[in-house]
Amino acid sequence: MANPTTMGGLGSPDWRSDTAIAYAILRLTFGVNLCFRGVVRITVNGLDQFAAGLTAQFEPTWIPAFAVSAFGHVIPIVETVMGLMLIVGLFTRPALIVGGLMMTSLTFGTMFLQNFDLAWLQLTYALAFFILLAARSWNAISLDSLWFPQGSGRDDT
């Protein structure tokens, strides 16, 4: 009798397993959080207003205004695209790697602002990226798993 938590004898989780469902819920929730942070920054505030606010916030630091402004124009787009990728589970590994590196860059800037409360929040996001990346073998409920069954986010390629 086959183990109900795995399929194909490969040790990968069946989409009906608790681990696959739990992973999908966390990935989906995290994706919605990231996607709509970006969507709101783009549609409600506008990229220019978001970037201007970020530039003003970083004025006391040594980071050049043009770099902060460029970062402020790019980050909402990255959040939106990355969030969409996580929602549907497409290219999950690259999305998580980009997201983890994005959190590193955000934390870098936050430390120059000496906003340690925000740095702790960013650390929790980094931990979520870590958990999702480390547990990617449970990514059975995803477009990755459907479209790329051999490389469905369960290997390191």
Secondary structure, DSSP 4 states (H G I P E B T S, - for coil): ---TTEETTTTEEPTTSHHHHHHHHHHHHHHHHHHHHHHHIIIII-HHHHHHHHHHHTTTSSS-HHHHHHHHHHHHHHHHHHHHHHHHTSSHHHHHHHHHHHHHHHHHHHHHHT-HHHHHHHHHHHHHHHHHHHTGGG--SSHHHHH-GGGSSSS--
